[in-house]
């Protein structure tokens, strides 16, 4: 790649979005040290709707809440790459844009964040590992329909309330006596923001309240959403230079896994706030996919395995089973 004008990476301005964009920026610079790169921060509709409920659908909450303005920048030539949390990227992209690459995926699991002093180990008999930390009737903050449905499936006694804000904001809300007693966050996001779970469930990182603890939930308890833990790099379809760069940034197993998950999500007719979950794993030349849907009431599950080249077909097949 010949050095020229800077290649511009568009991103949201949240701490997590910036952390992810700087990861991609570092990879780009390592691959092409003579090529200038720059980050451009763009405020999205989702950033402006800080008080909106993301668990509700309707004309007030369109698809692409956290991606549309970045895509406009790509189409207008104001940016060359858009860096997304892949779970936020709609499965149907605007004409002229493609998912160019997915760097290596981080841990897909969710983390239960809870306040000490209001919870009790094993308080609810028969509760899944992790969720047993919560007392009967505990209030849990979550704006995700996927998490809400799985929480109530495992613990019908819980009370679920809305919560918004970045990681630091949510930690502070859980720490307050008048806030929810717990919430759920993605482990990948916590680690990218330099938070770590240390001894006795303590969470180490910037501005962590002393009374906050954390426990990782296995996918058997909380199946992640499609694309969780993955970064998506969106580019113009006809940009040969960026296509070549993305080919070097791309992690094949991650790309195939999220291809299966996104095909499932697309087949279910939903977006990132649909009450569905999907998680794929690549094992050798095969891909294994587990899926879960609450779209028609009670939980419905499906799983399947196919050759790696049939990742999209696998996602579509599981969606057909659960529709």
C-alpha positions as CSV (number, residue, x, y, z in Angstrom):
1,X,0.0,0.0,0.0
2,X,1.5,3.3,-1.1
3,X,1.5,6.1,1.4
4,X,-1.0,8.9,0.5
5,X,-3.7,10.8,2.3
6,X,-4.7,9.4,5.7
7,X,-7.1,6.4,5.7
8,X,-9.8,7.6,8.0
9,X,-11.4,5.2,10.6
10,X,-14.9,6.4,11.7
11,X,-16.0,5.5,15.2
12,X,-18.5,6.4,17.9
13,X,-17.0,8.4,20.8
14,X,-17.9,6.1,23.6
15,X,-14.9,4.7,25.7
16,X,-15.5,1.2,24.3
17,X,-15.8,2.3,20.7
18,X,-12.6,4.3,21.0
19,X,-10.8,1.4,22.6
20,X,-11.8,-0.9,19.8
21,X,-10.9,1.6,17.1
22,X,-7.5,2.1,18.6
23,X,-7.0,-1.7,18.5
24,X,-7.8,-1.7,14.8
25,X,-5.7,1.5,14.3
26,X,-2.7,-0.3,15.9
27,X,-3.1,-3.3,13.6
28,X,-3.3,-1.0,10.5
29,X,-0.2,0.8,11.4
30,X,1.7,-2.4,12.1
31,X,0.7,-3.7,8.7
32,X,1.5,-0.4,6.9
33,X,3.9,1.7,8.9
34,X,4.4,4.2,6.0
35,X,0.7,4.8,5.5
36,X,-1.0,7.5,7.6
37,X,-4.2,6.6,9.4
38,X,-6.6,8.8,11.4
39,X,-9.6,8.3,13.7
40,X,-12.7,10.4,13.1
41,X,-15.3,10.5,15.9
42,X,-19.0,10.7,14.9
43,X,-22.0,10.9,17.1
44,X,-24.7,8.4,16.2
45,X,-28.5,8.5,16.7
46,X,-28.1,6.0,19.6
47,X,-25.6,8.3,21.3
48,X,-28.2,11.1,21.1
49,X,-31.1,9.0,22.5
50,X,-29.6,8.5,25.9
51,X,-33.0,8.2,27.6
52,X,-34.7,5.9,25.1
53,X,-35.5,2.4,26.0
54,X,-33.6,0.0,23.8
55,X,-35.8,-2.9,24.8
56,X,-38.7,-1.4,22.9
57,X,-39.2,-1.4,19.2
58,X,-41.1,1.1,17.1
59,X,-40.6,4.1,14.8
60,X,-38.8,6.0,17.5
61,X,-35.9,3.5,17.5
62,X,-34.9,2.7,14.0
63,X,-32.3,0.0,13.0
64,X,-28.7,1.1,12.9
65,X,-29.0,3.3,16.0
66,X,-25.2,3.1,16.5
67,X,-24.1,2.7,12.9
68,X,-26.1,4.9,10.4
69,X,-24.1,8.1,10.7
70,X,-20.8,6.1,10.3
71,X,-22.2,4.5,7.2
72,X,-23.2,7.9,5.8
73,X,-19.6,9.0,6.3
74,X,-18.4,6.0,4.3
75,X,-20.8,6.6,1.4
76,X,-20.0,10.3,1.3
77,X,-16.2,9.7,1.3
78,X,-15.7,11.4,4.7
79,X,-14.3,8.1,6.1
80,X,-12.8,5.0,4.7
81,X,-13.5,2.4,7.4
82,X,-16.2,2.3,10.0
83,X,-15.3,0.4,13.2
84,X,-18.3,-1.2,14.9
85,X,-19.1,-3.5,17.8
86,X,-20.4,-6.1,15.4
87,X,-23.5,-6.9,17.5
88,X,-24.7,-3.3,16.7
89,X,-24.3,-3.7,12.9
90,X,-27.6,-4.5,11.1
91,X,-27.5,-7.7,9.1
92,X,-28.7,-5.8,6.0
93,X,-26.1,-3.2,5.0
94,X,-26.7,-0.1,2.8
95,X,-26.0,-0.6,-1.0
96,X,-22.4,-0.1,-1.7
97,X,-21.1,-1.1,1.7
98,X,-19.8,-4.5,3.0
99,X,-18.4,-6.1,6.1
100,X,-14.7,-6.1,5.1
101,X,-13.2,-7.8,8.1
102,X,-13.5,-9.1,11.6
103,X,-10.3,-9.1,13.7
104,X,-9.8,-12.0,16.2
105,X,-12.8,-12.2,18.5
106,X,-12.7,-11.7,22.2
107,X,-14.5,-13.8,24.8
108,X,-18.2,-14.0,24.0
109,X,-19.5,-14.5,27.5
110,X,-21.6,-12.1,29.7
111,X,-20.7,-11.0,33.2
112,X,-23.1,-10.5,36.1
113,X,-22.2,-7.3,37.9
114,X,-23.7,-7.2,41.4
115,X,-23.7,-5.1,44.6
116,X,-22.5,-6.7,47.8
117,X,-24.7,-6.6,50.9
118,X,-27.9,-7.2,49.0
119,X,-27.2,-10.6,47.5
120,X,-26.7,-14.0,48.9
121,X,-24.9,-17.1,47.5
122,X,-27.4,-19.8,46.8
123,X,-30.3,-17.6,47.9
124,X,-32.5,-19.1,45.2
125,X,-32.5,-22.9,45.3
126,X,-31.6,-24.5,42.0
127,X,-30.4,-21.3,40.4
128,X,-27.8,-21.5,37.7
129,X,-24.2,-21.0,38.6
130,X,-23.6,-17.2,38.8
131,X,-27.2,-16.2,39.1
132,X,-27.4,-17.9,42.5
133,X,-25.5,-14.8,43.8
134,X,-28.8,-12.9,43.5
135,X,-31.3,-12.9,46.3
136,X,-34.9,-13.9,45.6
137,X,-36.7,-10.9,43.9
138,X,-33.5,-9.0,43.2
139,X,-33.7,-6.0,40.8
140,X,-31.5,-6.4,37.7
141,X,-30.9,-3.6,35.3
142,X,-30.9,-4.6,31.6
143,X,-32.1,-2.9,28.4
144,X,-31.5,-6.1,26.3
145,X,-34.5,-8.2,25.4
146,X,-32.1,-11.2,25.0
147,X,-30.7,-10.9,28.5
148,X,-34.0,-10.1,30.0
149,X,-35.7,-13.2,28.6
150,X,-32.8,-15.5,29.6
151,X,-32.7,-14.0,33.1
152,X,-36.4,-14.6,33.7
153,X,-36.1,-18.1,32.2
154,X,-33.5,-19.0,34.7
155,X,-34.8,-16.9,37.6
156,X,-38.5,-16.0,37.2
157,X,-38.4,-14.3,40.6
158,X,-36.1,-11.5,39.4
159,X,-37.4,-8.0,38.7
160,X,-35.9,-6.5,35.5
161,X,-35.6,-2.7,35.1
162,X,-34.2,-0.5,32.3
163,X,-30.6,0.7,32.5
164,X,-28.5,2.9,30.1
165,X,-25.1,4.3,30.0
166,X,-21.5,3.3,29.4
167,X,-19.6,0.8,31.6
168,X,-18.5,3.3,34.3
169,X,-22.1,4.7,34.5
170,X,-23.6,1.3,35.0
171,X,-21.1,0.3,37.6
172,X,-21.9,3.4,39.5
173,X,-25.7,2.8,39.3
174,X,-25.3,-0.7,40.6
175,X,-23.2,0.5,43.5
176,X,-25.8,3.0,44.7
177,X,-28.3,1.8,47.3
178,X,-31.2,3.2,45.2
179,X,-30.0,1.6,42.0
180,X,-30.5,-1.9,40.6
181,X,-28.8,-4.6,42.5
182,X,-27.1,-6.1,39.5
183,X,-26.6,-5.7,35.7
184,X,-25.1,-7.7,32.9
185,X,-22.1,-6.5,30.7
186,X,-20.1,-8.2,28.0
187,X,-16.8,-9.6,29.1
188,X,-15.2,-8.5,25.9
189,X,-16.1,-4.9,26.5
190,X,-14.8,-5.0,30.1
191,X,-11.5,-6.4,29.0
192,X,-11.1,-4.0,26.2
193,X,-11.6,-1.2,28.7
194,X,-8.9,-2.8,31.0
195,X,-11.2,-4.2,33.6
196,X,-10.3,-7.5,35.1
197,X,-12.0,-9.9,37.5
198,X,-9.6,-10.7,40.3
199,X,-9.8,-12.7,43.5
200,X,-13.2,-13.1,45.2
201,X,-15.0,-11.6,42.3
202,X,-13.5,-8.2,42.7
203,X,-13.4,-6.0,39.6
204,X,-10.2,-4.2,39.0
205,X,-10.1,-1.1,36.8
206,X,-10.8,2.6,36.6
207,X,-13.3,4.0,39.1
208,X,-14.7,0.6,40.2
209,X,-16.9,1.1,43.3
210,X,-15.7,-0.9,46.3
211,X,-19.0,-2.7,46.8
212,X,-19.2,-4.1,43.2
213,X,-18.5,-7.7,42.4
214,X,-18.5,-9.7,39.1
215,X,-19.0,-13.3,38.0
216,X,-18.8,-14.7,34.5
217,X,-21.9,-16.4,33.1
218,X,-21.3,-19.4,30.9
219,X,-23.2,-19.6,27.6
220,X,-25.3,-22.5,29.0
221,X,-26.8,-19.8,31.3
222,X,-26.6,-16.7,29.1
223,X,-26.2,-17.4,25.4
224,X,-24.7,-14.3,23.8
225,X,-26.1,-12.2,21.0
226,X,-25.0,-12.6,17.4
227,X,-21.6,-11.0,16.9
228,X,-20.9,-10.5,20.6
229,X,-17.2,-10.0,21.3
230,X,-16.4,-9.3,17.6
231,X,-15.3,-6.0,16.0
232,X,-16.7,-5.3,12.5
233,X,-14.9,-3.3,9.9
234,X,-17.2,-1.9,7.3
235,X,-15.9,-0.5,4.0
236,X,-17.1,0.6,0.5
237,X,-17.7,-2.5,-1.6
238,X,-15.8,-1.0,-4.6
239,X,-12.7,0.2,-2.7
240,X,-9.9,-2.2,-3.8
241,X,-7.3,-0.6,-1.6
242,X,-9.4,-1.1,1.6
243,X,-10.5,-4.6,0.5
244,X,-6.8,-5.6,0.3
245,X,-6.1,-4.1,3.8
246,X,-9.1,-5.8,5.3
247,X,-8.0,-9.2,3.9
248,X,-4.9,-8.8,6.1
249,X,-6.9,-7.6,9.1
250,X,-9.5,-10.4,8.9
251,X,-9.5,-13.4,11.2
252,X,-11.1,-16.3,9.1
253,X,-12.6,-18.3,12.0
254,X,-14.1,-15.2,13.5
255,X,-15.6,-14.1,10.2
256,X,-17.1,-17.5,9.6
257,X,-18.5,-17.8,13.1
258,X,-20.2,-14.4,12.9
259,X,-21.4,-15.1,9.3
260,X,-23.4,-18.1,10.8
261,X,-24.7,-16.0,13.7
262,X,-25.7,-13.0,11.5
263,X,-27.4,-15.4,9.0
264,X,-29.5,-16.8,11.8
265,X,-30.4,-13.3,13.0
266,X,-31.3,-12.2,9.5
267,X,-33.4,-15.3,9.1
268,X,-35.3,-14.5,12.3
269,X,-36.0,-11.1,10.9
270,X,-34.5,-9.3,13.8
271,X,-31.9,-6.9,14.9
272,X,-29.6,-6.5,17.8
273,X,-32.5,-5.9,20.2
274,X,-34.5,-9.0,19.1
275,X,-35.1,-11.6,21.8
276,X,-32.8,-14.1,20.1
277,X,-29.3,-15.4,20.8
278,X,-26.7,-17.3,18.7
279,X,-23.2,-18.4,19.3
280,X,-21.0,-20.2,16.7
281,X,-17.7,-22.1,17.2
282,X,-15.2,-23.2,14.5
283,X,-13.7,-26.6,15.1
284,X,-11.3,-27.6,12.4
285,X,-13.2,-27.4,9.1
286,X,-16.6,-27.5,10.8
287,X,-18.7,-24.8,12.3
288,X,-21.1,-25.5,15.2
289,X,-24.0,-23.1,16.0
290,X,-26.3,-22.9,19.0
291,X,-29.4,-20.7,18.8
292,X,-32.1,-19.6,21.1
293,X,-35.3,-17.6,20.4
294,X,-38.1,-16.1,22.6
295,X,-39.9,-14.4,19.6
296,X,-42.9,-16.6,19.9
297,X,-43.1,-16.8,23.7
298,X,-41.4,-19.8,25.4
299,X,-37.8,-20.5,24.8
300,X,-37.0,-22.5,21.7
301,X,-33.6,-23.9,21.0
302,X,-31.7,-25.3,18.0
303,X,-28.2,-26.4,17.2
304,X,-26.4,-27.7,14.2
305,X,-23.0,-28.4,12.6
306,X,-21.9,-28.1,9.0
307,X,-18.7,-27.6,6.9
308,X,-17.1,-24.2,7.4
309,X,-18.0,-23.2,3.8
310,X,-21.7,-23.5,4.8
311,X,-21.7,-21.1,7.7
312,X,-24.4,-18.9,6.3
313,X,-26.5,-21.9,5.3
314,X,-26.2,-23.2,8.8
315,X,-27.5,-20.0,10.3
316,X,-30.4,-19.9,7.8
317,X,-31.3,-23.5,8.6
318,X,-31.5,-22.9,12.3
319,X,-33.6,-19.8,11.8
320,X,-36.0,-21.8,9.7
321,X,-36.4,-24.3,12.6
322,X,-37.2,-21.5,15.1
323,X,-39.3,-19.1,13.1
